Amino acid sequence: MLLTTVEIHQRDMEAFRINADRTNRNVEAILQIMSQSLERMEVMESDIRGLQTENRRILDVLQQRNSDNI
């Protein structure tokens, strides 16, 4: 009876360890995906800022042309 209880406990502990390892791998994968997403977002943010700057330059040129024509 005691031996059976010990064996059950050992199997449960092994199953817990396997599940904990799987969970750790999943968390690491999620963190890696999040890190890659953050890098992509930073690139997109930089692109957006560049586009905003270019749009301001174009607007300035158009406004300058408009004021020259008045």
Secondary structure, DSSP 8 states (H G I E B T S, - for coil): -HHHHHHHHHHHHHHHHHHHHHHHHHHHHHHHHHHHHHHHHHHHHHHHHHHHHHHHHHHHHHHHHHHHH-
